[in-house]
């Protein structure tokens, strides 16, 4: 995924996280070390968090933490820093962070960067069949029926070109 949004049961937006891609050859002078460079993070549908640091927010019974830590090996090629968003509620806690696509494209640096995405890491979860989750993840987990759009998301980027060329007339 390149975007992950968390909403309350009533549909109110709590946090919206989007990956920022630095494509090869991109002028990176716009990136400041004191600001988030891997993630665009919006709280409550409007307030974008720009300054990198450890912060905790709470809304509608959901806690959201944002931060950055040094990591080795790097999750992105251009920095040894991992920027993350952690979410905790009564029914689930998880972390989201940006990662390059090195497992998918081990020998193609440009594709690794082009396919930078958000990794979702589950930390704890109440039975997803009983908690009323909606959206893409419950479909991936097969708690809800999968739509054709979700089925298409499950095709790896390196396999999409092959999927298009499989029918012969």
MDTraj code that builds the backbone (N, CA, C; nanometers):
import mdtraj as md
import numpy as np

residues = "UNK UNK UNK UNK UNK UNK UNK UNK UNK UNK UNK UNK UNK UNK UNK UNK UNK UNK UNK UNK UNK UNK UNK UNK UNK UNK UNK UNK UNK UNK UNK UNK UNK UNK UNK UNK UNK UNK UNK UNK UNK UNK UNK UNK UNK UNK UNK UNK UNK UNK UNK UNK UNK UNK UNK UNK UNK UNK UNK UNK UNK UNK UNK UNK UNK UNK UNK UNK UNK UNK UNK UNK UNK UNK UNK UNK UNK UNK UNK UNK UNK UNK UNK UNK UNK UNK UNK UNK UNK UNK UNK UNK UNK UNK UNK UNK UNK UNK UNK UNK UNK UNK UNK UNK UNK UNK UNK UNK UNK UNK UNK UNK UNK UNK UNK UNK UNK UNK UNK UNK UNK UNK UNK UNK UNK UNK UNK UNK UNK UNK UNK UNK UNK UNK UNK UNK UNK UNK UNK UNK UNK UNK UNK UNK UNK UNK UNK UNK UNK UNK UNK UNK UNK UNK UNK UNK UNK UNK UNK UNK UNK UNK UNK UNK UNK UNK UNK UNK UNK".split()
xyz = np.array([
    [0.0839, -0.1184, 0.0000],
    [0.0000, 0.0000, 0.0000],
    [0.0878, 0.1239, 0.0000],
    [0.0401, 0.2320, -0.0581],
    [0.1125, 0.3579, -0.0455],
    [0.0354, 0.4569, 0.0418],
    [-0.0828, 0.4168, 0.0898],
    [-0.1617, 0.5016, 0.1787],
    [-0.2373, 0.4123, 0.2768],
    [-0.2464, 0.4586, 0.4016],
    [-0.3174, 0.3837, 0.5050],
    [-0.3940, 0.4843, 0.5906],
    [-0.5254, 0.4663, 0.5995],
    [-0.6087, 0.5584, 0.6755],
    [-0.6822, 0.4815, 0.7850],
    [-0.6862, 0.5413, 0.9039],
    [-0.7598, 0.4840, 1.0160],
    [-0.8776, 0.5750, 1.0465],
    [-0.9962, 0.5144, 1.0564],
    [-1.1158, 0.5903, 1.0908],
    [-1.1809, 0.5289, 1.2139],
    [-1.2589, 0.6098, 1.2826],
    [-1.3392, 0.5606, 1.3943],
    [-1.4607, 0.4870, 1.3366],
    [-1.5350, 0.4184, 1.4230],
    [-1.6519, 0.3438, 1.3757],
    [-1.7537, 0.4330, 1.3064],
    [-1.7599, 0.5602, 1.3463],
    [-1.8553, 0.6520, 1.2840],
    [-1.8030, 0.7120, 1.1532],
    [-1.6838, 0.6687, 1.1095],
    [-1.6271, 0.7178, 0.9847],
    [-1.5349, 0.8373, 1.0000],
    [-1.5252, 0.8941, 1.1183],
    [-1.4383, 1.0095, 1.1408],
    [-1.2920, 0.9688, 1.1233],
    [-1.2198, 1.0470, 1.0420],
    [-1.0800, 1.0164, 1.0145],
    [-0.9933, 1.0463, 1.1367],
    [-0.9096, 0.9484, 1.1744],
    [-0.8197, 0.9659, 1.2878],
    [-0.6790, 0.9973, 1.2394],
    [-0.6240, 0.9120, 1.1525],
    [-0.4908, 0.9366, 1.0968],
    [-0.4865, 0.8858, 0.9539],
    [-0.4116, 0.9568, 0.8704],
    [-0.3950, 0.9235, 0.7293],
    [-0.2450, 0.9274, 0.7004],
    [-0.1878, 0.8150, 0.6581],
    [-0.0438, 0.8034, 0.6344],
    [-0.0209, 0.7704, 0.4876],
    [0.0664, 0.8461, 0.4217],
    [0.1009, 0.8233, 0.2822],
    [0.2520, 0.8158, 0.2701],
    [0.3016, 0.7213, 0.1902],
    [0.4461, 0.7099, 0.1692],
    [0.4917, 0.8203, 0.0740],
    [0.6103, 0.8737, 0.1011],
    [0.6728, 0.9716, 0.0110],
    [0.7862, 0.9000, -0.0607],
    [0.7879, 0.9081, -0.1905],
    [0.8922, 0.8411, -0.2688],
    [0.9952, 0.9421, -0.3170],
    [1.1222, 0.9083, -0.2969],
    [1.2313, 0.9882, -0.3530],
    [1.2858, 0.9096, -0.4707],
    [1.2375, 0.9387, -0.5900],
    [1.2776, 0.8643, -0.7089],
    [1.4238, 0.8917, -0.7425],
    [1.4937, 0.7949, -0.8026],
    [1.6332, 0.8169, -0.8403],
    [1.6479, 0.9441, -0.9231],
    [1.7474, 1.0247, -0.8889],
    [1.7703, 1.1495, -0.9597],
    [1.6893, 1.2661, -0.9062],
    [1.6030, 1.2416, -0.8069],
    [1.5211, 1.3484, -0.7498],
    [1.6093, 1.4445, -0.6719],
    [1.5814, 1.5728, -0.6856],
    [1.6507, 1.6729, -0.6070],
    [1.5989, 1.6640, -0.4638],
    [1.6834, 1.6212, -0.3734],
    [1.6399, 1.5992, -0.2358],
    [1.6691, 1.7181, -0.1451],
    [1.7052, 1.8331, -0.2008],
    [1.7334, 1.9492, -0.1173],
    [1.6087, 1.9983, -0.0446],
    [1.4894, 1.9576, -0.0916],
    [1.3657, 1.9970, -0.0250],
    [1.3478, 1.9235, 0.1072],
    [1.4191, 1.8105, 0.1273],
    [1.4069, 1.7333, 0.2502],
    [1.4926, 1.7959, 0.3588],
    [1.4317, 1.8203, 0.4733],
    [1.5034, 1.8766, 0.5877],
    [1.5189, 1.7682, 0.6934],
    [1.6369, 1.7582, 0.7568],
    [1.6584, 1.6507, 0.8542],
    [1.5636, 1.6558, 0.9738],
    [1.5081, 1.7703, 1.0043],
    [1.4188, 1.7827, 1.1196],
    [1.2729, 1.7517, 1.0848],
    [1.2448, 1.7212, 0.9580],
    [1.1075, 1.6947, 0.9152],
    [1.0922, 1.5528, 0.8635],
    [0.9686, 1.5035, 0.8686],
    [0.9389, 1.3722, 0.8116],
    [0.9653, 1.3777, 0.6612],
    [1.0435, 1.2832, 0.6108],
    [1.0757, 1.2789, 0.4682],
    [1.0236, 1.1522, 0.4011],
    [0.9879, 1.0501, 0.4800],
    [0.9407, 0.9232, 0.4252],
    [0.7889, 0.9132, 0.4262],
    [0.7261, 0.9833, 0.5199],
    [0.5818, 0.9727, 0.5393],
    [0.5160, 1.1095, 0.5392],
    [0.3967, 1.1165, 0.4799],
    [0.3068, 1.2303, 0.4996],
    [0.2032, 1.1815, 0.5994],
    [0.1904, 1.2528, 0.7117],
    [0.1011, 1.2104, 0.8194],
    [0.0027, 1.3222, 0.8467],
    [-0.1261, 1.2888, 0.8387],
    [-0.2313, 1.3861, 0.8702],
    [-0.3152, 1.3321, 0.9840],
    [-0.3410, 1.4167, 1.0798],
    [-0.4242, 1.3803, 1.1941],
    [-0.5611, 1.4449, 1.1787],
    [-0.6664, 1.3686, 1.2036],
    [-0.8009, 1.4227, 1.2027],
    [-0.8449, 1.4806, 1.0702],
    [-0.7837, 1.4368, 0.9608],
    [-0.8244, 1.4827, 0.8296],
    [-0.7697, 1.6165, 0.7869],
    [-0.6925, 1.6825, 0.8744],
    [-0.6467, 1.8151, 0.8334],
    [-0.5078, 1.8524, 0.8807],
    [-0.4674, 1.8180, 0.9992],
    [-0.3401, 1.8655, 1.0540],
    [-0.2241, 1.7772, 1.0102],
    [-0.1408, 1.8297, 0.9194],
    [-0.0258, 1.7522, 0.8748],
    [0.0882, 1.7696, 0.9736],
    [0.1498, 1.6580, 1.0095],
    [0.2635, 1.6606, 1.1011],
    [0.3895, 1.6688, 1.0162],
    [0.4669, 1.7718, 1.0343],
    [0.5876, 1.7911, 0.9542],
    [0.7155, 1.7658, 1.0337],
    [0.7218, 1.8156, 1.1557],
    [0.8445, 1.8044, 1.2335],
    [0.8620, 1.6642, 1.2885],
    [0.9798, 1.6084, 1.2626],
    [1.0111, 1.4738, 1.3099],
    [1.0372, 1.4779, 1.4598],
    [0.9754, 1.3870, 1.5315],
    [0.9938, 1.3773, 1.6758],
    [0.8967, 1.2756, 1.7305],
    [0.9076, 1.2476, 1.8584],
    [0.8172, 1.1517, 1.9222],
    [0.6961, 1.2288, 1.9726],
    [0.5784, 1.1964, 1.9217],
    [0.4556, 1.2637, 1.9652],
    [0.3464, 1.1601, 1.9835],
    [0.2554, 1.1889, 2.0754],
    [0.1417, 1.1007, 2.1020],
    [0.0142, 1.1824, 2.0954],
    [-0.0855, 1.1294, 2.0240],
    [-0.2149, 1.1934, 2.0086],
    [-0.3225, 1.0944, 2.0517],
    [-0.4366, 1.1452, 2.0930],
    [-0.5490, 1.0586, 2.1287],
    [-0.6781, 1.1216, 2.0795],
    [-0.7646, 1.0380, 2.0212],
    [-0.8947, 1.0837, 1.9723],
    [-0.9881, 0.9644, 1.9631],
    [-1.1090, 0.9806, 2.0099],
    [-1.2123, 0.8775, 1.9985],
    [-1.1667, 0.7410, 2.0502],
    [-1.0924, 0.7397, 2.1608],
    [-1.0465, 0.6144, 2.2197],
    [-0.9319, 0.5475, 2.1455],
    [-0.8696, 0.6193, 2.0531],
    [-0.7575, 0.5659, 1.9762],
    [-0.6341, 0.6515, 2.0050],
    [-0.5226, 0.5849, 2.0372],
    [-0.3949, 0.6540, 2.0572],
    [-0.3125, 0.6400, 1.9305],
    [-0.2485, 0.7490, 1.8886],
    [-0.1628, 0.7491, 1.7712],
    [-0.0284, 0.8081, 1.8119],
    [0.0763, 0.7320, 1.7906],
    [0.2117, 0.7795, 1.8158],
    [0.2861, 0.7917, 1.6850],
    [0.3637, 0.8977, 1.6695],
    [0.4480, 0.9149, 1.5516],
    [0.5906, 0.9346, 1.5992],
    [0.6848, 0.8912, 1.5175],
    [0.8233, 0.9073, 1.5572],
    [0.9193, 0.8599, 1.4511],
    [1.0469, 0.8583, 1.4887],
    [1.1541, 0.8148, 1.3993],
    [1.2659, 0.7556, 1.4844],
    [1.3288, 0.6523, 1.4321],
    [1.4397, 0.5844, 1.5008],
    [1.5456, 0.5458, 1.3980],
    [1.6708, 0.5438, 1.4417],
    [1.7781, 0.4929, 1.3569],
    [1.7648, 0.3411, 1.3477],
    [1.7813, 0.2862, 1.2274],
    [1.7721, 0.1419, 1.2064],
    [1.8857, 0.0948, 1.1152],
    [1.9235, -0.0297, 1.1318],
    [2.0241, -0.0896, 1.0469],
    [1.9868, -0.2358, 1.0293],
    [1.9631, -0.2835, 0.9076],
    [1.9829, -0.2142, 0.7806],
    [1.8686, -0.1171, 0.7521],
    [1.8962, -0.0158, 0.6688],
    [1.7929, 0.0827, 0.6360],
    [1.6731, 0.0203, 0.5648],
    [1.5524, 0.0725, 0.5923],
    [1.4312, 0.0276, 0.5237],
    [1.4136, 0.1007, 0.3909],
    [1.4797, 0.2148, 0.3782],
    [1.4808, 0.2913, 0.2533],
    [1.6261, 0.3199, 0.2190],
    [1.6580, 0.3308, 0.0905],
    [1.7979, 0.3440, 0.0496],
    [1.8619, 0.4759, 0.0895],
    [1.7849, 0.5810, 0.0980],
    [1.8458, 0.7112, 0.1172],
    [1.8615, 0.7536, 0.2633],
    [1.8273, 0.6692, 0.3595],
    [1.8394, 0.7106, 0.4987],
    [1.8386, 0.5918, 0.5939],
    [1.9180, 0.5976, 0.7015],
    [1.9149, 0.4913, 0.8031],
    [1.8115, 0.5182, 0.9125],
    [1.7138, 0.6018, 0.8820],
    [1.6100, 0.6374, 0.9792],
    [1.4788, 0.5705, 0.9394],
    [1.4080, 0.5187, 1.0375],
    [1.2754, 0.4601, 1.0170],
    [1.1724, 0.5537, 1.0782],
    [1.0873, 0.6114, 0.9943],
    [0.9760, 0.6933, 1.0425],
    [0.8550, 0.6019, 1.0557],
    [0.7759, 0.6214, 1.1613],
    [0.6664, 0.5281, 1.1858],
    [0.5460, 0.5971, 1.2470],
    [0.4326, 0.5305, 1.2331],
    [0.3083, 0.5679, 1.2990],
    [0.2601, 0.4433, 1.3719],
    [0.2303, 0.4570, 1.5002],
    [0.1761, 0.3458, 1.5785],
    [0.0338, 0.3819, 1.6190],
    [-0.0559, 0.2841, 1.6104],
    [-0.1961, 0.3054, 1.6435],
    [-0.2361, 0.2007, 1.7467],
    [-0.3094, 0.2446, 1.8492],
    [-0.3565, 0.1526, 1.9525],
    [-0.4993, 0.1876, 1.9913],
    [-0.5848, 0.0841, 1.9915],
    [-0.7224, 0.0993, 2.0385],
    [-0.7538, -0.0216, 2.1263],
    [-0.8786, -0.0324, 2.1702],
    [-0.9174, -0.1480, 2.2504],
    [-0.9087, -0.2783, 2.1723],
    [-0.9218, -0.2711, 2.0392],
    [-0.9286, -0.3934, 1.9605],
    [-0.8044, -0.4246, 1.8779],
    [-0.7132, -0.3276, 1.8619],
    [-0.5964, -0.3528, 1.7756],
    [-0.4835, -0.2555, 1.8091],
    [-0.3622, -0.3007, 1.7870],
    [-0.2468, -0.2103, 1.7879],
    [-0.1539, -0.2545, 1.6751],
    [-0.1006, -0.1560, 1.6018],
    [-0.0143, -0.1859, 1.4880],
    [0.0772, -0.0686, 1.4595],
    [0.1757, -0.0941, 1.3727],
    [0.2704, 0.0085, 1.3303],
    [0.2713, 0.0115, 1.1775],
    [0.2907, 0.1297, 1.1207],
    [0.3041, 0.1489, 0.9768],
    [0.4343, 0.2245, 0.9531],
    [0.5129, 0.1782, 0.8552],
    [0.6365, 0.2486, 0.8187],
    [0.6653, 0.2258, 0.6709],
    [0.7484, 0.3108, 0.6138],
    [0.7850, 0.2989, 0.4726],
    [0.8957, 0.1950, 0.4561],
    [0.8934, 0.1248, 0.3419],
    [0.9963, 0.0256, 0.3100],
    [1.0154, 0.0193, 0.1589],
    [1.1411, -0.0027, 0.1170],
    [1.1653, -0.0212, -0.0266],
    [1.1236, -0.1627, -0.0670],
    [1.1162, -0.1885, -0.1954],
    [1.0691, -0.3174, -0.2454],
    [1.1857, -0.4093, -0.2813],
    [1.2845, -0.4191, -0.1923],
    [1.4027, -0.5010, -0.2187],
    [1.3740, -0.6493, -0.2277],
    [1.2750, -0.6993, -0.1529],
    [1.2412, -0.8415, -0.1614],
    [1.1764, -0.8736, -0.2965],
    [1.0994, -0.7800, -0.3488],
    [1.0287, -0.8000, -0.4758],
    [1.1221, -0.7814, -0.5959],
    [1.2151, -0.6863, -0.5855],
    [1.3068, -0.6534, -0.6946],
    [1.4509, -0.6534, -0.6421],
    [1.5065, -0.7707, -0.6089],
    [1.6382, -0.7752, -0.5443],
    [1.7521, -0.7194, -0.6293],
    [1.7390, -0.7210, -0.7622],
    [1.8480, -0.6767, -0.8493],
    [1.8163, -0.5490, -0.9256],
    [1.7105, -0.4792, -0.8877],
    [1.6693, -0.3594, -0.9628],
    [1.6445, -0.2437, -0.8665],
    [1.7481, -0.1637, -0.8450],
    [1.7417, -0.0519, -0.7507],
    [1.6285, 0.0451, -0.7860],
    [1.6168, 0.0806, -0.9150],
    [1.5133, 0.1765, -0.9548],
    [1.3733, 0.1253, -0.9210],
    [1.3469, -0.0040, -0.9436],
    [1.2157, -0.0607, -0.9106],
    [1.1949, -0.0686, -0.7584],
    [1.3022, -0.0934, -0.6846],
    [1.2912, -0.0950, -0.5387],
    [1.2416, 0.0401, -0.4875],
    [1.2976, 0.1465, -0.5428],
    [1.2591, 0.2816, -0.5006],
    [1.1210, 0.3172, -0.5545],
    [1.0964, 0.2866, -0.6817],
    [0.9672, 0.3189, -0.7428],
    [0.8525, 0.2510, -0.6682],
    [0.8757, 0.1315, -0.6172],
    [0.7721, 0.0549, -0.5489],
    [0.7836, 0.0636, -0.3966],
    [0.8428, 0.1715, -0.3470],
    [0.8432, 0.1958, -0.2032],
    [0.6984, 0.1960, -0.1558],
    [0.6745, 0.1366, -0.0422],
    [0.5377, 0.1159, 0.0043],
    [0.5331, 0.1255, 0.1570],
    [0.4139, 0.1116, 0.2120],
    [0.3976, 0.1080, 0.3570],
    [0.3904, -0.0375, 0.4026],
    [0.4714, -0.0708, 0.5007],
    [0.4594, -0.1999, 0.5674],
    [0.3669, -0.1821, 0.6869],
    [0.2790, -0.2787, 0.7085],
    [0.1853, -0.2793, 0.8211],
    [0.2274, -0.3930, 0.9122],
    [0.2555, -0.3613, 1.0394],
    [0.3020, -0.4613, 1.1354],
    [0.1995, -0.4727, 1.2473],
    [0.1356, -0.5886, 1.2581],
    [0.0370, -0.6120, 1.3633],
    [0.1094, -0.6379, 1.4951],
    [0.0694, -0.5680, 1.6002],
    [0.1269, -0.5893, 1.7324],
    [0.0327, -0.6685, 1.8219],
    [-0.0976, -0.6418, 1.8114],
    [-0.1977, -0.7136, 1.8900],
    [-0.3347, -0.6880, 1.8276],
    [-0.4229, -0.7901, 1.8312],
    [-0.5545, -0.7727, 1.7712],
    [-0.6549, -0.8670, 1.8367],
    [-0.7728, -0.8127, 1.8645],
    [-0.8866, -0.8924, 1.9084],
    [-0.9392, -0.9655, 1.7850],
    [-1.0068, -1.0751, 1.8008],
    [-1.0601, -1.1530, 1.6891],
    [-1.1232, -1.0613, 1.5834],
    [-1.0646, -1.0550, 1.4615],
    [-1.1158, -0.9637, 1.3590],
    [-1.2572, -0.9957, 1.3136],
    [-1.3066, -1.1170, 1.3370],
    [-1.4433, -1.1506, 1.2986],
    [-1.5446, -1.0872, 1.3929],
    [-1.5001, -1.0490, 1.5140],
    [-1.5917, -0.9960, 1.6139],
    [-1.5799, -0.8458, 1.6363],
    [-1.4784, -0.7808, 1.5805],
    [-1.4559, -0.6410, 1.6158],
    [-1.5114, -0.5390, 1.5173],
    [-1.5680, -0.5820, 1.4061],
    [-1.6328, -0.4888, 1.3141],
    [-1.5386, -0.4122, 1.2233],
    [-1.4161, -0.4599, 1.2032],
    [-1.3250, -0.3916, 1.1121],
    [-1.3851, -0.3894, 0.9724],
    [-1.3589, -0.2821, 0.8991],
    [-1.4035, -0.2687, 0.7611],
    [-1.2863, -0.2238, 0.6758],
    [-1.2950, -0.2507, 0.5473],
    [-1.1923, -0.2033, 0.4554],
    [-1.1148, -0.3163, 0.3910],
    [-0.9962, -0.2832, 0.3449],
    [-0.9148, -0.3753, 0.2669],
    [-0.8574, -0.4885, 0.3514],
    [-0.8025, -0.4579, 0.4699],
    [-0.7374, -0.5622, 0.5489],
    [-0.8315, -0.6765, 0.5871],
    [-0.9522, -0.6517, 0.6342],
    [-1.0414, -0.7653, 0.6628],
    [-1.0702, -0.8511, 0.5390],
    [-1.0665, -0.7907, 0.4219],
    [-1.0837, -0.8692, 0.2995],
    [-0.9596, -0.9547, 0.2736],
    [-0.8416, -0.8975, 0.2947],
    [-0.7183, -0.9750, 0.2765],
    [-0.7148, -1.0914, 0.3754],
    [-0.7589, -1.0676, 0.4984],
    [-0.7615, -1.1723, 0.6010],
    [-0.8741, -1.2723, 0.5778],
    [-0.9600, -1.2473, 0.4797],
    [-1.0775, -1.3300, 0.4465],
    [-1.1829, -1.3313, 0.5575],
    [-1.1888, -1.2197, 0.6316],
    [-1.2955, -1.2010, 0.7300],
    [-1.4197, -1.1512, 0.6575],
    [-1.3993, -1.0761, 0.5489],
    [-1.5063, -1.0279, 0.4622],
    [-1.4772, -1.0788, 0.3204],
    [-1.5785, -1.0889, 0.2364],
    [-1.5537, -1.1311, 0.0977],
    [-1.4629, -1.0312, 0.0258],
    [-1.3751, -1.0832, -0.0574],
    [-1.2834, -0.9970, -0.1326],
    [-1.3511, -0.9395, -0.2562],
    [-1.3288, -0.8109, -0.2783],
    [-1.3754, -0.7452, -0.3997],
    [-1.2718, -0.7689, -0.5100],
    [-1.3095, -0.7506, -0.6360],
    [-1.2106, -0.7628, -0.7444],
    [-1.0940, -0.6649, -0.7271],
    [-1.1210, -0.5472, -0.6713],
    [-1.0142, -0.4484, -0.6500],
    [-0.9110, -0.5010, -0.5505],
    [-0.9566, -0.5652, -0.4437],
    [-0.8639, -0.6202, -0.3445],
    [-0.7883, -0.7388, -0.4043],
    [-0.8562, -0.8238, -0.4814],
    [-0.7874, -0.9348, -0.5483],
    [-0.6739, -0.8816, -0.6364],
    [-0.6994, -0.7715, -0.7086],
    [-0.5965, -0.7121, -0.7948],
    [-0.4794, -0.6574, -0.7134],
    [-0.5066, -0.6065, -0.5937],
    [-0.3992, -0.5555, -0.5075],
    [-0.3039, -0.6652, -0.4636],
    [-0.3504, -0.7875, -0.4623],
    [-0.2698, -0.8991, -0.4126],
    [-0.1733, -0.9546, -0.5174],
    [-0.1754, -0.8988, -0.6380],
    [-0.0800, -0.9384, -0.7409],
    [0.0462, -0.8550, -0.7218],
    [0.1581, -0.9206, -0.7004],
    [0.2854, -0.8507, -0.6786],
    [0.3204, -0.7646, -0.7991],
    [0.3864, -0.6488, -0.7774],
    [0.4226, -0.5611, -0.8895],
    [0.5025, -0.6325, -0.9981],
    [0.5916, -0.7234, -0.9599],
    [0.6727, -0.7940, -1.0592],
    [0.5907, -0.8941, -1.1397],
    [0.4723, -0.9311, -1.0909],
    [0.3868, -1.0292, -1.1595],
    [0.2764, -0.9638, -1.2412],
    [0.2525, -0.8323, -1.2234],
    [0.1409, -0.7665, -1.2931],
    [0.1568, -0.7697, -1.4437],
    [0.2771, -0.7494, -1.4939],
    [0.2975, -0.7526, -1.6389],
    [0.2676, -0.8911, -1.6930],
    [0.3041, -0.9956, -1.6186],
    [0.2763, -1.1323, -1.6627],
    [0.1264, -1.1602, -1.6620],
    [0.0526, -1.1074, -1.5642],
    [-0.0922, -1.1308, -1.5533],
    [-0.1654, -1.0715, -1.6738],
    [-0.1161, -0.9610, -1.7247],
    [-0.1785, -0.8965, -1.8394],
    [-0.1578, -0.9785, -1.9666],
    [-0.0479, -1.0511, -1.9741],
    [-0.0120, -1.1227, -2.0969],
    [-0.0423, -1.2714, -2.0911],
    [-0.1307, -1.3161, -2.0068],
    [-0.1529, -1.4601, -1.9937],
    [-0.2583, -1.5157, -2.0878],
    [-0.3438, -1.4335, -2.1437],
    [-0.4484, -1.4882, -2.2322],
    [-0.3993, -1.4860, -2.3772],
    [-0.4312, -1.5929, -2.4482],
    [-0.3918, -1.6033, -2.5890],
    [-0.5198, -1.6190, -2.6717],
    [-0.5304, -1.5398, -2.7785],
    [-0.6497, -1.5476, -2.8627],
    [-0.6257, -1.6373, -2.9811],
])
top = md.Topology()
chain = top.add_chain()
for i, resn in enumerate(residues, 1):
    res = top.add_residue(resn, chain, resSeq=i)
    for name in ("N", "CA", "C"):
        top.add_atom(name, md.element.get_by_symbol(name[0]), res)
traj = md.Trajectory(xyz[None], top)
